[in-house]
Amino acid sequence: MSIPTAAERAIRRQIARHGAITFSEYMARALYGPGGYYSRHNAGADYYTSPQVHPAFGALLTVHLFHLWTLLDRPRPFTILEPGAGNGLLCGDILATAAYLPDGFHEAVRYIACDLRAMSGRERGEAQTHRIVADALRLPLRGGIGCVISNELLDALPVHRVRMESSNLRELYVDVESDVADGYEGQLVERVREPSTPLLERRLVELGIELSEGQTAEICLLLEDWALSVASVLDRGFALTIDYGRSAVDLYDPGQRPHGTLVTYRAHRQTDSPLEETGRQDITAQVDFTSAQSAGERAGLITVGNVAQGAYLSRLGLQALRRNHSPPDQPASGWITLPVGPNGLPPDSLPEPVIPSSDDGRDWLTGLTHLARPGGLGDFRVLVQAKGVPTEPATAALHWLDGQPASHGYSPAELAAMIPACVLRLGPEHFRFG
Ligand SMILES: C[S@@+](CC[C@H](N)C(=O)[O-])C[C@H]1O[C@@H](n2cnc3c(N)ncnc32)[C@H](O)[C@@H]1O
């Protein structure tokens, strides 16, 4: 048995003083409390996200951001706010790509990367980035014109766990095992009790979901706060929310997911033991996108659409990137072709030359493929919402990806073709699939 972390000790003290806590409170403390998982310097080493898999993810998102900027009549500044920005990888990729897109887009961008903790990581695009330590559920900004973008933030929000027992909705709590010999500290255990709040039952009623006998499920009540927070930041603009999750009907399907979707990760392995290794492992649950969407609508965010990441990236030009930058086309010596910036001049900071090895080439293609792989990242959802934007430009946010012409005159593939190889290189921060 390993030594309890500061997070686990704090949880035990809390339970000793006030009795069992809801799973949601346990998860909040285990992930974000003092000594919690996300306060550790190597948080993120246990999972990989799309920006960690390949820079093409951020590059293609930038193609979409360019289009959204034009739909908002090219505001200056065009604020990109990224809550849950983690190590800032996505921010770096977006700013690096923006430098090669036309019409002065790069100069218009103001990027605000926000997380609960101070971030360390790659510093690409530092000059244009403001980093703030803030809670995404209470963003301290108002009146922005631009885009709120988040990747894998919602799945990290604490969830309540409920179970249907004898036709009654019950909630799972976390307690300390009491029936133990003197001097031995009991294990953290699950207790099933009355729901801590009627909001849990209300959520299921609103969704028209009836859990089956014995079914366990997660409910994230913080989606309301998240939607209000996003809506209050944006005067006019879009929200792109990317995460793994499903519609409520699918998520709460008793045949498919009788035990819910809560999982834990340690060292890239799914461990599924949320009450063990408290503070040392990641805990996450799939996002209920039906509730995320309706919470957004109540907060004033129009739902533009919800598409699978694989289809989204493909329509944004994933194939064009694969065609233009496949390893055989990459220079085989230490020389690289200098990328030309938007004014026909090389960008200010030139990348270091690299000699791509065949391993790099394989990793590059594998990573790119993973971004859109069905059954993996390709099944993630991309929820697009708008605020303060008339219906026509709002719907054009996604119609352009299906071939509708845009006032700027570019297709997604034409913009993707402007992204140079140096922006798409894998670095030490990228995950290698081996
Ligand atoms: C799974 S990581 C994703 C990081 C990054 N977006 C990526 O794609 O690599 C979730 C991130 O959300 C942050 N986070 C969780 N809850 C948050 C909140 N309420 N406000 C701001 N950041 C939060 C965590 O600190 C962590 O950096």
The ligand as a Gaussian input file, in Angstrom:
#p B3LYP/6-31G(d) Opt

LIG

0 1
 C       -7.424000      16.567000     -19.320000
 S       -6.601000      18.060000     -19.069000
 C       -6.643000      18.743000     -20.704000
 C       -5.542000      19.731000     -20.951000
 C       -5.500000      20.354000     -22.348000
 N       -6.722000      21.031000     -22.668000
 C       -5.177000      19.335000     -23.418000
 O       -5.979000      19.144000     -24.313000
 O       -4.083000      18.746000     -23.356000
 C       -7.801000      19.029000     -18.211000
 C       -7.281000      20.385000     -17.826000
 O       -8.386000      21.152000     -17.337000
 C       -7.963000      21.865000     -16.203000
 N       -9.171000      22.183000     -15.422000
 C      -10.014000      21.326000     -14.826000
 N      -11.028000      21.983000     -14.210000
 C      -10.817000      23.292000     -14.464000
 C      -11.500000      24.474000     -14.108000
 N      -12.623000      24.432000     -13.372000
 N      -11.001000      25.650000     -14.530000
 C       -9.865000      25.709000     -15.287000
 N       -9.165000      24.618000     -15.646000
 C       -9.632000      23.427000     -15.242000
 C       -6.981000      20.933000     -15.507000
 O       -6.130000      21.628000     -14.621000
 C       -6.240000      20.354000     -16.709000
 O       -5.145000      21.159000     -17.077000

